[in-house]
Amino acid sequence: MKIGIYTIHSHYNYGAMFQAYATQKAIEKLGFEVELVNLYTKKKELENENNVFSTKPKKFLSYLYSKLSPKVQLKYLRFRKFHQSMILSNRYYTVDEIYRNPPQYDIHLVGSDQVWNLENGFSAQPYYFLSFLNPNAIKIAFASSFGVSEISNIYDGQLNQLLSNFKAIAVREDEGVEIIRKATGIAAKQVMDPTFLLSQKEWSSLDISKPIVDGDYIFCYGFDDSDNSKEMIESIREKLKLPIVIVSVSLFFPFKVDKFIKEAGPVEFINLVRNAKFICSSSYHGIAFAIHFKKSFFSTKHPTRNSRMRTMLDKVNLIHRQLDNPKDILDMTDEQLMINYKELENEIKTAIGESKLWLKNNLN
């Protein structure tokens, strides 16, 4: 039996590639033949490596810097290699190609990541709702995400039409369950992100090299240029008296840090998480990997898209690690600062086990 996965897999973004890789591996482990439907437009390929030329000053400087920086070029190479390591279908350069000649699989699975993000409404071709398939095709959604906690009622009719012939639907956030119930009456299941379907050992096997950074350090990933982000980074550095090591999908970082590793691809990201003393992140997958590797961490709240982080942390009893006021870190004891993962083993194991079982049962 062959399964096709429709998801965001080609973006040079750590979380996007990790969730796609994990979904593929998890389904492989269940004994199925599987591949990622390789929709990868020329536009996205150019955007990935900053090859879109612009005369606007900021965009031009970014374009020029990426071309002249060996570290940035190495980062792009590492993302290309990781993407090529996944099992991909023949490449589709446009959505039109798929609509004209839909892929043939026994099961069509969409998810995860923010594949159902409707902040800009429905596109003319709602690809990630598998609208190009005939009604008899077997369609499943696993860990699909709307990215937001609620959507406008004006989308209810179209959601109902698009999702009504899915065999089974699982979403990443509690709010996603409610969005689908309200719009369609379908009882969706809340599941963990696909990255949780692989063990710490399996993630570690991607990188067996020595630590990229010598000694103890605080690994930071994500963050915007807000005061809240700055306070989080400064407070944890002051409290732990350790250097800050940063990785970002962007070419630049808004605050002064001890080390900004611009050449890190997905494998190097794993290395930096695995060997960190502590982790700070505003990113969903930054925190997910802190949990994978049983690292103590803190996160900030996203002002508009916090539902996915909140659901994940609630599920494993770690919601208190998301701070309203990062300066609270300075008043914490060592016991409050560090996470005792032994106390959380049951919550984490149960949440992952339920997600694995849902996937297994619905594919079978």
PEURKA-V517381 format. One record per residue. N is the residue number from 1. PHI is phi in radians with two decimals (NA if undefined). Layout:
BEGIN
n=N phi=PHI
n=N phi=PHI
END
This chain:
BEGIN
n=1 phi=NA
n=2 phi=-1.95
n=3 phi=-2.09
n=4 phi=-1.85
n=5 phi=-1.85
n=6 phi=-1.89
n=7 phi=-2.76
n=8 phi=-1.46
n=9 phi=-2.13
n=10 phi=-1.81
n=11 phi=-1.14
n=12 phi=-1.36
n=13 phi=-2.43
n=14 phi=-1.01
n=15 phi=-1.08
n=16 phi=-1.07
n=17 phi=-1.21
n=18 phi=-1.15
n=19 phi=-1.19
n=20 phi=-1.16
n=21 phi=-1.04
n=22 phi=-1.18
n=23 phi=-1.06
n=24 phi=-1.06
n=25 phi=-1.13
n=26 phi=-1.10
n=27 phi=-1.27
n=28 phi=-0.99
n=29 phi=-1.13
n=30 phi=-1.44
n=31 phi=1.71
n=32 phi=-1.69
n=33 phi=-1.44
n=34 phi=-2.56
n=35 phi=-2.64
n=36 phi=-1.49
n=37 phi=-1.24
n=38 phi=-1.54
n=39 phi=-1.40
n=40 phi=-2.51
n=41 phi=-1.29
n=42 phi=-1.09
n=43 phi=-1.06
n=44 phi=-1.15
n=45 phi=-1.08
n=46 phi=-1.18
n=47 phi=-1.14
n=48 phi=-0.97
n=49 phi=-1.89
n=50 phi=0.97
n=51 phi=-1.72
n=52 phi=-1.61
n=53 phi=-1.29
n=54 phi=-2.50
n=55 phi=-1.55
n=56 phi=-1.17
n=57 phi=-0.88
n=58 phi=-1.12
n=59 phi=-1.19
n=60 phi=-1.16
n=61 phi=-1.11
n=62 phi=-1.12
n=63 phi=-1.03
n=64 phi=-1.13
n=65 phi=-1.08
n=66 phi=-1.12
n=67 phi=-1.29
n=68 phi=-1.63
n=69 phi=-1.62
n=70 phi=-1.06
n=71 phi=-1.18
n=72 phi=-1.16
n=73 phi=-1.11
n=74 phi=-1.16
n=75 phi=-1.03
n=76 phi=-1.05
n=77 phi=-1.06
n=78 phi=-1.18
n=79 phi=-1.16
n=80 phi=-1.04
n=81 phi=-1.13
n=82 phi=-1.16
n=83 phi=-1.07
n=84 phi=-1.23
n=85 phi=-1.33
n=86 phi=-1.44
n=87 phi=-1.47
n=88 phi=-2.00
n=89 phi=-1.29
n=90 phi=-0.98
n=91 phi=-1.32
n=92 phi=-1.87
n=93 phi=-1.59
n=94 phi=-2.49
n=95 phi=-1.13
n=96 phi=-0.97
n=97 phi=-1.02
n=98 phi=-1.26
n=99 phi=-1.15
n=100 phi=-1.30
n=101 phi=-2.45
n=102 phi=-1.02
n=103 phi=-1.07
n=104 phi=-1.90
n=105 phi=-2.42
n=106 phi=-1.26
n=107 phi=-2.35
n=108 phi=-1.89
n=109 phi=-2.04
n=110 phi=-1.91
n=111 phi=2.24
n=112 phi=-1.80
n=113 phi=1.20
n=114 phi=-1.45
n=115 phi=-1.22
n=116 phi=-1.92
n=117 phi=-1.20
n=118 phi=-1.96
n=119 phi=-1.02
n=120 phi=-1.88
n=121 phi=1.39
n=122 phi=-1.40
n=123 phi=-1.35
n=124 phi=-1.09
n=125 phi=-2.17
n=126 phi=-1.30
n=127 phi=-0.94
n=128 phi=-1.33
n=129 phi=-1.71
n=130 phi=0.99
n=131 phi=-1.22
n=132 phi=-1.51
n=133 phi=-1.53
n=134 phi=-1.31
n=135 phi=-1.05
n=136 phi=-1.49
n=137 phi=-1.16
n=138 phi=-1.45
n=139 phi=-2.10
n=140 phi=-2.33
n=141 phi=-1.97
n=142 phi=-2.22
n=143 phi=1.05
n=144 phi=-1.17
n=145 phi=-2.37
n=146 phi=-1.49
n=147 phi=1.42
n=148 phi=-2.24
n=149 phi=-1.46
n=150 phi=-2.72
n=151 phi=-2.29
n=152 phi=-1.16
n=153 phi=-1.09
n=154 phi=-1.15
n=155 phi=-1.61
n=156 phi=-1.03
n=157 phi=-1.08
n=158 phi=-1.23
n=159 phi=-1.06
n=160 phi=-1.03
n=161 phi=-1.15
n=162 phi=-1.34
n=163 phi=-1.72
n=164 phi=-1.11
n=165 phi=-1.84
n=166 phi=-1.32
n=167 phi=-1.18
n=168 phi=-2.76
n=169 phi=-2.32
n=170 phi=-2.21
n=171 phi=-2.17
n=172 phi=-1.51
n=173 phi=-2.05
n=174 phi=-1.00
n=175 phi=-1.13
n=176 phi=-1.13
n=177 phi=-1.03
n=178 phi=-1.22
n=179 phi=-1.01
n=180 phi=-1.21
n=181 phi=-1.06
n=182 phi=-1.15
n=183 phi=-1.43
n=184 phi=-2.23
n=185 phi=1.43
n=186 phi=-1.36
n=187 phi=-1.60
n=188 phi=-1.40
n=189 phi=-1.87
n=190 phi=-1.51
n=191 phi=-2.28
n=192 phi=-1.36
n=193 phi=-1.02
n=194 phi=-0.98
n=195 phi=-1.06
n=196 phi=-1.33
n=197 phi=-1.38
n=198 phi=-1.85
n=199 phi=-1.39
n=200 phi=-0.99
n=201 phi=-1.10
n=202 phi=-1.17
n=203 phi=-1.17
n=204 phi=-1.12
n=205 phi=-1.15
n=206 phi=-1.22
n=207 phi=-2.48
n=208 phi=-1.92
n=209 phi=-1.42
n=210 phi=-1.24
n=211 phi=-0.99
n=212 phi=-1.19
n=213 phi=-1.97
n=214 phi=-1.35
n=215 phi=1.40
n=216 phi=-1.35
n=217 phi=-2.76
n=218 phi=-1.76
n=219 phi=-1.65
n=220 phi=-2.10
n=221 phi=-2.47
n=222 phi=1.68
n=223 phi=1.37
n=224 phi=-1.75
n=225 phi=-1.71
n=226 phi=-1.36
n=227 phi=-1.07
n=228 phi=-1.09
n=229 phi=-1.14
n=230 phi=-1.06
n=231 phi=-1.14
n=232 phi=-1.06
n=233 phi=-1.16
n=234 phi=-1.17
n=235 phi=-1.20
n=236 phi=-1.26
n=237 phi=-1.14
n=238 phi=-1.13
n=239 phi=-1.23
n=240 phi=-1.59
n=241 phi=0.96
n=242 phi=-2.24
n=243 phi=-1.21
n=244 phi=-1.70
n=245 phi=-1.96
n=246 phi=-1.99
n=247 phi=-2.22
n=248 phi=-2.52
n=249 phi=-1.30
n=250 phi=-1.47
n=251 phi=-1.38
n=252 phi=-2.30
n=253 phi=-2.29
n=254 phi=-1.31
n=255 phi=-2.12
n=256 phi=-1.31
n=257 phi=-2.32
n=258 phi=-1.37
n=259 phi=-2.66
n=260 phi=-1.92
n=261 phi=-1.59
n=262 phi=-1.46
n=263 phi=-1.71
n=264 phi=-1.29
n=265 phi=-1.66
n=266 phi=-1.02
n=267 phi=-1.15
n=268 phi=-1.17
n=269 phi=-1.02
n=270 phi=-1.04
n=271 phi=-1.02
n=272 phi=-1.21
n=273 phi=-1.21
n=274 phi=-1.05
n=275 phi=-1.82
n=276 phi=-1.32
n=277 phi=-1.44
n=278 phi=-2.68
n=279 phi=-2.27
n=280 phi=-2.20
n=281 phi=-2.79
n=282 phi=-1.76
n=283 phi=-1.67
n=284 phi=-0.97
n=285 phi=-1.32
n=286 phi=-1.05
n=287 phi=-1.28
n=288 phi=-1.00
n=289 phi=-1.32
n=290 phi=-1.07
n=291 phi=-1.21
n=292 phi=-0.92
n=293 phi=-1.73
n=294 phi=0.95
n=295 phi=-1.75
n=296 phi=-1.20
n=297 phi=-2.71
n=298 phi=-2.35
n=299 phi=-2.37
n=300 phi=-1.63
n=301 phi=-1.67
n=302 phi=-1.34
n=303 phi=-1.12
n=304 phi=-2.20
n=305 phi=-2.22
n=306 phi=-1.66
n=307 phi=-1.07
n=308 phi=-1.16
n=309 phi=-1.17
n=310 phi=-1.08
n=311 phi=-1.06
n=312 phi=-1.07
n=313 phi=-1.21
n=314 phi=-1.06
n=315 phi=-1.09
n=316 phi=-1.94
n=317 phi=1.08
n=318 phi=-2.22
n=319 phi=-1.09
n=320 phi=-1.21
n=321 phi=-1.46
n=322 phi=-1.74
n=323 phi=-1.69
n=324 phi=-1.31
n=325 phi=-2.19
n=326 phi=-1.02
n=327 phi=-1.17
n=328 phi=-1.05
n=329 phi=-0.98
n=330 phi=-1.13
n=331 phi=-1.73
n=332 phi=-1.41
n=333 phi=-1.41
n=334 phi=-1.05
n=335 phi=-1.15
n=336 phi=-1.26
n=337 phi=-1.27
n=338 phi=-1.76
n=339 phi=-1.72
n=340 phi=-1.63
n=341 phi=-1.23
n=342 phi=-1.07
n=343 phi=-1.29
n=344 phi=-1.92
n=345 phi=-0.99
n=346 phi=-1.15
n=347 phi=-1.07
n=348 phi=-1.16
n=349 phi=-1.09
n=350 phi=-1.14
n=351 phi=-1.08
n=352 phi=-1.19
n=353 phi=-1.06
n=354 phi=-1.11
n=355 phi=-1.19
n=356 phi=-1.09
n=357 phi=-1.15
n=358 phi=-1.05
n=359 phi=-1.10
n=360 phi=-1.05
n=361 phi=-1.10
n=362 phi=-1.42
n=363 phi=-1.36
n=364 phi=-1.46
END
